[in-house]
Amino acid sequence: MTADARMDPSCPMAAFPFQVGGKWTGMVVVALLDGPLRFSHLRETLGVSSAKVLAETLRDMTRDGLVIRTDHQANPPHVTYELTGLGRSLLPVIDAMREWSDQHLADLLAHRQAHSPVTGSDAAPAPTSPPR
């Protein structure tokens, strides 16, 4: 995926049962693969509805050394975010998560649906044998 394409809101990464950093971290890494982006372009690309959520994600990723925040003193001033080497090192992990998702996400989502509060079956299933 290139940074120019808008991420699908139903992107499987949003439903992963495991995460690297926060919920949006993996998607930010993918969005920044082609180079630095401004905050507004990142927000548009990711489809993040809350600027606060994206700002927190980027702040955490900067703290963890995954992205570099560059403040450009141009007119008008703007900020860009770019992956570091450490951030790029997450790509094999993200690729493995995507591969797993391609194979298992439908099953995972079916199980979540079966246990959702809407269906009334969110409680743990009854044990089939007495506990030991």
C-alpha positions in Angstrom: 0.0 0.0 0.0 1.3 3.4 -0.8 0.8 6.5 1.4 -1.3 8.1 -1.3 -4.1 5.5 -0.9 -6.6 6.0 1.8 -6.8 3.0 4.2 -10.0 1.1 4.2 -11.8 1.6 7.5 -12.4 -2.2 7.6 -8.6 -2.8 7.4 -7.9 -6.1 9.2 -5.2 -4.4 11.3 -7.9 -2.6 13.3 -9.2 -6.0 14.5 -5.9 -7.8 15.2 -5.9 -9.7 18.5 -2.4 -8.4 19.2 -0.8 -5.0 18.7 2.6 -3.4 18.3 2.2 -0.2 20.3 -1.3 1.2 20.2 -4.2 0.3 17.9 -3.0 2.7 15.1 0.7 2.1 15.3 0.9 -0.6 12.6 -1.3 1.4 10.3 0.9 4.5 10.8 4.0 2.4 9.9 2.3 1.3 6.7 1.2 4.8 5.9 4.7 6.2 6.3 6.4 3.5 4.1 6.8 5.8 1.1 8.2 8.7 3.1 7.4 11.6 5.5 3.8 12.9 5.7 2.2 15.8 7.3 -0.2 15.2 10.2 -3.3 16.2 8.1 -2.3 13.8 5.3 -1.7 11.0 7.8 -5.1 11.6 9.3 -6.8 11.6 5.9 -4.9 8.5 4.8 -5.7 6.5 7.9 -9.3 7.7 8.2 -8.7 8.5 11.9 -11.7 10.5 13.1 -10.0 12.0 16.1 -7.0 14.2 15.8 -6.4 13.6 19.5 -6.0 9.8 18.9 -3.6 10.3 16.1 -1.6 12.9 18.0 -1.3 10.5 21.0 -0.2 7.7 18.7 2.4 9.8 17.0 3.7 11.1 20.3 4.0 7.5 21.6 5.7 6.4 18.4 8.1 9.3 18.6 8.9 8.5 22.3 9.5 4.9 21.3 11.9 5.9 18.5 9.6 4.6 15.7 9.1 7.9 14.0 10.9 11.3 13.8 8.8 14.4 14.1 10.3 17.3 12.1 9.1 20.9 12.7 9.6 22.8 9.4 10.0 26.5 9.9 8.5 27.3 6.5 5.7 29.7 5.7 3.3 28.4 6.8 5.0 26.3 9.4 4.3 22.6 9.4 5.3 19.3 10.9 6.1 16.0 9.2 6.5 12.4 10.5 8.9 9.9 9.1 9.7 6.3 10.0 13.1 5.6 11.7 15.1 2.5 11.1 13.5 1.1 14.2 10.1 1.8 12.8 10.9 0.2 9.5 12.1 -2.9 11.5 8.4 -3.5 12.4 7.6 -4.3 8.7 8.3 -8.1 9.0 6.2 -8.2 12.1 3.4 -6.3 10.4 3.7 -8.5 7.3 3.4 -11.6 9.5 0.3 -10.2 11.3 -1.2 -9.5 7.9 -0.5 -13.0 6.7 -2.0 -14.4 9.9 -5.0 -12.1 9.4 -5.6 -13.3 5.8 -5.8 -16.8 7.0 -7.7 -16.4 10.3 -9.5 -13.0 10.6 -12.9 -14.3 9.4 -12.8 -17.0 12.1 -11.7 -14.5 14.8 -14.5 -12.0 13.8 -17.1 -14.8 13.8 -16.1 -15.7 17.3 -16.2 -12.1 18.4 -19.7 -11.7 16.9 -20.9 -14.9 18.6 -19.8 -13.5 22.0 -20.8 -9.9 21.6 -23.2 -8.3 24.2 -25.7 -7.8 21.4 -26.2 -11.5 20.9 -26.3 -12.0 24.7 -23.6 -14.6 24.8 -20.7 -12.6 26.0 -20.5 -14.7 29.2 -17.9 -17.4 29.3 -19.2 -20.7 27.9 -20.3 -23.3 30.5 -17.5 -25.8 31.2 -18.1 -29.2 29.6 -16.4 -31.1 32.5 -16.0 -30.3 36.1 -12.9 -28.1 37.0 -10.0 -30.0 38.5 
